[in-house]
């Protein structure tokens, strides 16, 4: 009797395991079919014409461009800027401020060397103007070793 009970228990476990495997395969297959169906039918209709909208805009704004005086006398200044902590926030900002000054032909600020090189019209800009512009850009900046180069 014990032997018969053990055999029946083994058969029941085998049937349960087989049913579980069949059940899992069925749901895996069903899930795959649903997933593929969703992908296949959820795509947009690419043959539809795009909607074209016309938007009215304001009249174009004229951008002021710098004109350099061909008869001007240009000088080159080179100076050290103390207080810069980064390339983008410090050096680039100072360079933009210097470049926007009237009479500046070119301005370059090198963060690594803490060096500014500016070419300017001596009739419109002087060393004091350059220094004031740098200091006004941020209180932490200071100009050192201003010199004119050839």
C-alpha positions in Angstrom: 0.0 0.0 0.0 2.8 2.3 0.8 4.4 1.7 -2.5 1.2 2.4 -4.3 0.8 5.7 -2.4 4.3 6.7 -3.4 3.7 5.9 -7.0 0.5 7.9 -7.1 2.2 10.8 -5.4 5.0 10.7 -8.1 2.5 10.5 -10.9 0.6 13.5 -9.5 3.9 15.6 -9.2 4.8 14.6 -12.7 1.4 15.7 -14.0 1.6 19.0 -12.0 5.1 19.7 -13.4 4.0 18.9 -17.0 0.9 21.1 -16.7 3.0 23.9 -15.3 5.4 23.7 -18.2 2.6 23.5 -20.8 0.9 26.5 -19.0 4.1 28.5 -19.1 4.8 27.8 -22.7 1.2 28.8 -23.6 1.5 32.1 -21.8 4.9 32.8 -23.3 3.6 32.2 -26.7 0.5 34.3 -26.0 2.6 37.2 -24.7 4.9 37.0 -27.8 1.8 37.2 -30.1 0.3 40.1 -28.2 3.6 42.0 -28.3 4.1 41.5 -32.0 0.6 42.5 -32.7 0.9 45.7 -30.7 4.1 46.6 -32.5 2.6 45.8 -35.9 -0.6 47.8 -35.5 0.7 50.7 -33.4 2.9 52.2 -36.1 1.7 55.5 -37.5 0.5 55.7 -41.1 3.5 57.1 -42.8 1.6 57.7 -46.1 -0.4 60.5 -44.5 0.4 64.1 -45.7 2.1 66.3 -43.1 0.1 69.3 -41.9 1.5 72.6 -43.2 1.0 75.7 -41.1 1.8 79.2 -42.1 3.0 81.4 -39.3 3.3 85.1 -39.6 6.4 86.6 -38.2 7.5 90.1 -37.3 9.7 92.1 -39.7 13.3 90.9 -39.5 15.4 92.8 -36.9 18.5 94.3 -38.3 21.6 93.2 -36.4 24.1 95.9 -35.8 27.4 94.9 -37.2 30.7 96.5 -36.2 32.5 98.4 -38.8 36.2 98.9 -38.4 37.8 102.1 -39.4 40.4 101.3 -42.1 42.3 104.5 -41.2 42.4 103.8 -37.5 45.6 103.2 -35.6 45.3 99.8 -33.8 47.3 98.8 -30.8 47.6 95.3 -29.2 47.4 94.9 -25.4 48.2 91.9 -23.4 47.3 91.5 -19.8 46.7 88.9 -17.1 43.3 88.4 -15.6 43.2 87.1 -12.0 40.1 85.5 -10.5 38.9 83.3 -13.4 37.7 79.9 -12.3 36.4 78.3 -15.5 36.6 78.6 -19.3 32.9 79.0 -20.1 31.6 81.2 -17.3 34.6 83.3 -16.9 37.0 83.5 -19.8 34.3 83.3 -22.5 32.2 86.0 -20.8 35.1 88.4 -20.4 36.0 87.8 -24.1 32.5 88.6 -25.3 32.3 91.7 -23.2 35.6 93.0 -24.5 34.7 92.1 -28.1 31.4 94.1 -27.9 33.3 97.3 -27.0 33.3 99.9 -29.8 36.8 100.1 -31.2 37.8 96.5 -30.5 39.1 94.7 -33.5 39.7 91.4 -31.8 39.7 90.0 -28.2 41.0 86.6 -27.0 41.0 85.3 -23.4 43.0 82.2 -22.7 41.7 80.6 -19.4 44.7 78.2 -19.0 47.3 81.0 -19.3 44.9 83.6 -17.6 46.0 85.9 -20.5 43.9 88.3 -22.5 45.0 89.7 -25.9 43.1 92.6 -27.3 43.6 94.6 -30.6 41.9 98.0 -30.3 41.5 101.4 -31.9 43.6 103.8 -29.8 41.2 106.7 -30.6 38.3 104.9 -29.1 39.7 102.5 -26.4 42.5 102.8 -23.9 44.1 100.5 -21.2 41.8 101.9 -18.6 38.7 101.1 -20.6 39.9 97.5 -21.0 40.5 97.2 -17.3 37.2 98.7 -16.4 35.3 96.3 -18.7 37.0 93.3 -17.2 36.3 94.4 -13.6 32.6 95.3 -14.5 32.2 91.8 -15.8 32.6 90.4 -12.3 34.0 91.8 -9.0 36.3 88.8 -8.6 38.3 89.7 -11.7 41.3 91.9 -11.7 43.8 93.0 -14.4 47.5 92.6 -13.9 50.6 93.3 -16.0 49.0 95.4 -18.8 51.4 95.9 -21.6 51.3 97.0 -25.3 52.8 94.5 -27.7 53.8 94.8 -31.3 
